[in-house]
Amino acid sequence: METRVAVISIILENSSSIAEVNKLISDCSDYVVGRMGIPYKKRGISIISVVIDSPQDVISTLSGKLGKLEGVSAKTAYSKYTFND
């Protein structure tokens, strides 16, 4: 199986979407390498970075689902390298 490493950067501007964001990330927990969340109270937003090592389609699907949520922005940065497990 060919995988890539990517970082999905998520900005939550709507706290009502937090549960759905957490559910989507948990659904991919087999591929998640690490996660960091930062509540930015001054601006009333939360910032989450998720490092994932998975097939390309898993990364794209997760990022797309996150970006469709109300008040959520998601962008993905991919490693140039692929890995075969």
Secondary structure, DSSP 8 states (H G I E B T S, - for coil): -EEEEEEEEEEES-GGGHHHHHHHHHHTTTTEEEEEEEEETTTTEEEEEEEEEE-HHHHHHHHHHHHTSTTEEEEEEEEEEEEE-
